[in-house]
Amino acid sequence: MSQLRLVLALHNHQPVGNFDGVFEAAVADSYRPFLDVLADYPELPISLHTSGSLLEWLIGHDPEYVDRLRSFVERGQIEILGGPFYEPILACIPRRDRIGQIRAYSRSLEQTFGCEVRGMWVPERVWEQTFTGDITDAGIEYTIVDDFHFRGAGLSEDRLHGYYLTEDEGRLLKIFPGSERLRYTIPFQDPQATIDYLRQIAETTPSPVVAFGDDGEKFGTWPGTKEHVYNDRWLRRFFDALMENRDWLKVATLAEAVDQVAPLGRVYLPDSSYREMTEWALPTRQQVVYQRLVHAHEHDPDWAEFKQFVRAGFWRNFLVKYPESNEMYCRMREVSNRLDNIGLSDAGQQQLDLLHQAQTDLYRGQCNCPYWHGAFGGLYLPHLRNAVYKHLIAADTAVEQLLGREGKWVHIEAEDFNLDARQEVRIASDRLVGYLAPARGGHLYELDVRGPQVNLLATLNRRPEPYHQKVRDHAAEQQNGDGGQAVSIHDLVHFKQPDLDQKLTYDRWPRKSLVDHFFHPGLSLDEFQRGEGEIGDFLTGVYDIRLRQSDRRVEAVLKRQGHAGEHAVTVTKTVALDTSAGGSLEIDYQLENLPVRQPLCFAVEFNFASMAAGADDRYFYGADGGQLGQLQSVQCLDEADRIGLVDEWLGIDASLDLSQSGTIWTFPIQTVSQSEGGFELVHQSAAVVPQWEIIADESGQWNVSLKMIVDTSAAQARQLATVAVGG
């Protein structure tokens, strides 16, 4: 029997912007108790990756843990792995940022732990072959991805017990296949299952190396694992089993395996990620088809051999599946490009501290978690999307400072900002940044508030997800009196709120702002919420665009000739920013060719994201300043000419003033999604829809002006108070 080297590579990560309580729970339930057990087994070394966002939190909130981790490093029991600083998907960021993040984190780790960083963790194991050159250019010698990648390259099971060389333009990288089999036995099966599997390999393979690479959170943070791993002593039993088999099984780090074992050869890996991720990246319909086909054939006698050639999706298509992810991605790329350009200029070199802070904010805004969605919340969690925008807005504002923009200013430009081969409009001031999409309904699809660093349009549409069928099935089982027991952690079904099946509804248009609606009089709020009654073709129709600009005022004039029912109608909307009120958007609507003396309803939909619901300090108010209910309230306000939304925690007061009173509807946009804790209802935005019943005179014209005022004085006062206390 050969001596087998087992590499245990753990990846500990918490996203940028996650709640302190989540960090604290992960430390208490997983990270600290794991070290407690490991300390009793000094002969068992591991390779450990701690993401930069987590390590920064630990340094600031739990330095004792960092000191303890350093002691493991100093005695050689833990090898520290590097990687891109704030855990971006490498496919989601420019090459310069891949190299920059990896180099920056290696330097930080070497300063913190006094060790050389030779290897790295690939975030979410999303791999493209060209990463090889970027990783080696950043000073990394080896890494680990899933054996699924290697199977996709045509390697059979018996060729996965070691590591390989791969290259890009002559630059060599050592790369390990992480065992999917071990990802499912550790820690979910008895330790003996892992020992038996490794013994089979040792009996048939000369000098094998088997690598396990997976999330450290599965050792205590994932549902049910704390009791299983620590209270039921699974981890101790596992470590005991490793020690009992030391005559043929040696636990090693990635570094030791590289230094003591020769590579098995050379390989070029296909673009891939771990198997489950490739499934989640598929369009929902195709994901359902894929799962059905797998379940239909997984018990076929030749499935074990056949499945190697079955492929699902590609990570970058998350940017297609979820347009909101593409919006973050495009905003991030824009900031990165602007920062790269200014960094090479004299202005950038003369303000290196500000340049470095902008780059750090950019890197933090590249954290991968809110850019996709799978088994956990990800994109569906507003606080993670808000954190990305917070740092991107901060970096963008720093770029404006580097460009020398001071005092009150406005600017407007047209460019393809969202990579759809059409022109979008960026309208900006010292206080706001807005993005308009003329080719998609003339929507205002992003509105950044510089002071509190909030995107009020970080919205998310309600759309079908494959797991929604589980919600419906559960409701049917409850009605039939069948509890329906989950059989494994991967099939765990838990509902954080009752009757979630009744909340499953899907949006027919983007939940953005300046969404133009026409419908017949008498449409009810309930019908509108269900997406009924639309008779116009303005929701996502193409608007022509003209820009006007002076030193003190900029305007985007959007015009469309469309239809409202059988009537040809022209809508012109003008969006303006003025230096006299840089925190206000002025919006003028001019409707022409309206049917004379015939009633018609026109509505403009706004959505307000980033302002939480379900709290008394987040509320609507009316023209008299009186509170109208929390931000998830469903309301129909007649003869109204003003409505406001307040988030006292953020320090934001956003209001709409109407030149002509009308009816204002409000209602929440809530998604049903899955996260670590189960299925939950998540507030994504508050829809505010002013509407008017129009009866045009012989001119066939009608107009209305709206002013959106974003008051951040409370946030600014809080920031000044914080600075004063800090000083």
Beta strands, then each sheet from edge to edge (+ up, - down):
strand 1: 4-12
strand 2: 46-50
strand 3: 78-81
strand 4: 119-121
strand 5: 142-146
strand 6: 164-168
strand 7: 171-178
strand 8: 209-215
strand 9: 249-252
strand 10: 410-415
strand 11: 424-429
strand 12: 432-437
strand 13: 443-449
strand 14: 454-455
strand 15: 515-519
strand 16: 544-549
strand 17: 553-564
strand 18: 567-578
strand 19: 581-592
strand 20: 599-608
strand 21: 618-621
strand 22: 627-630
strand 23: 635-647
strand 24: 652-675
strand 25: 678-695
strand 26: 702-711
sheet 1: 3+ 2+ 1+ 8+
sheet 2: 3+ 2+ 1+ 9+
sheet 3: 4+ 5+ 7+ 6-
sheet 4: 10+ 11- 12+ 13- 14+
sheet 5: 15+ 20- 25+ 24- 23+ 21- 22+
sheet 6: 15+ 20- 25+ 24- 26+ 19- 18+ 17- 16+
end
